[in-house]
Amino acid sequence: MSPSYTKNLTCSVLATPIHTTLGLTLKSQFNNLAILNFTTAPIHLTPANTVHGGISSLLIDSACFLAVIPSLKEGESVATIASSFQILDAVPGEGKVYEVEGRVVRRGKKVVFCEGDVRCEGKLIAKGNLTKVVMWERSKL
């Protein structure tokens, strides 16, 4: 649990093209919890003018990954091996601020169980459960 490894891996995740394209920002990361924000833009919206469910799923997965990072030893990473998402509601329009929270529910040596949710204006929009496997990184940061 090296602070520099945590910082480098976190920065690497946030700098991936999908996250920068979607305008994702890290609000906080501590105690098995990560909170992300994004503001809706045309790239997030369906023809019905609501956030695409796939974006909610992607961001829950990302928030959960960021919640796990502080518990990793240098050289470790995680990959999602199972996931389930429920889209509960839709909020129409551009310019809406969404908050995505990822939480570690249980961390073992090889497997991590996570859950997350997406909220807009305090309203629960989507939720998900993920299982991640702990592995050694294939490349250096």
N, C-alpha and C positions, 0 to 999 in steps of 0.2 A: 504494500500500500504506500508506494512512493508518491509524495505530493507532485513531483515533477512528471511522473508517468501519468498520474490522474489528469493533470492539466494538459499534457500533450495529447493524450487519447481523447479527452473531451474536445479540445480544439480541432482535432482531426475529424471527429464525428460532425461537429457543427460546420466544418468547412466543406463537407461533401457537396457536390453540385446540386443534388436534390434539395438539401436543406437551405442552401443559399438562394436557390431559385424560388423556393416557397416563402422565403423571408422569415425563417425560424430564428428566434432568439432565446437564449437561456436566461431565465429569470433567477433560478436558484438550483443548487445541487448540494444536498447534505443529508446525512442520516438515512440512507437508502431511499431517497426521494429526489426527484428532479422535476422542475416546473419549467415549461416552455411557453412562449407566446408567439402568436402570429396574427396579423391583421389581414382579413380577407381582401383579395384582389381578384381580377378576372381569371387568373390562372387557377384559382381554387374552386371556381363555381361551375355548376352544371347548367344546362340550358334552362332549368327551372329556377336559376339564380340562388341556389343553395350550395353549401360546401359539399364537394364530392365525398362519399363515404370512404373511398380509398385513401384520401388524404388524411382523414381522421384515423384510420387504421395505421397508416405509415407513421404518423406523428406519435401515436400511443406506443408503437414499437420503439421509436427513437427515444422517447422520454424514459421508457423502461431501461433501455441500454444505458442511457446517461445516469440513471439511478443506480445501476450495478457498478459502474466504473470505479467509484471510490473504494469498493471492496476487493478489487482485483489486485493480484500481485503483479509486479513488473513482468511483462512478457505474456500475460494472460489477456484474453479477450472473450467475448461471448457471441453466440449465434442463436437465432431463434429457431427452435425445432418444432414448436407447436403454438398455434395462436387461435383465438376466438374473439370476434368483435361483434358488438351489437350497436346499431345506429338507432337511437331512441327518439330523436327529434331533428328538426331542421330549422335553421335561422336564416332567412333570406337576406341577401344584399352584400354589397362591398363595404369595406371600412369597419367591419365588426371585429372586435378583439376577442380572440379565442385563447383560452388557457388549457394547456395539456399537462397533466400530471402523471408521472410514472412512479410506481412504488415497488420495492422489493418486499415480497411477502415472506419468502423463505429462501435462504442461501445455503446450499450444501457445497461439498467439495467439487462436484461435477455438474450439478444442475441448480438453476435459479428459477424460482417461481415469482412472477411479477403480475401486477395489475395496473391499469391506468384508466383515465377518463379524460374526456374533452368537455369543457364548459364554455358557454358564451353568455355573458351578462348574468352569471351565476346559475344558469340553467344547464342541467346535464344533457349533453347532446349525444355522446357515444361513450362506450366503455369496452374494455377488453382485458383478456387474460392471456399471458404468454409464458411459455417455458423456454428457457435458454440453456444451452450447454456451454460450460466453461472449456476453453481450449487455448492452446498456445498460438500466439500471433504468427502469421506466415511471413510478415514483413516488418521491418523496423520502422518506427515513426521518425 
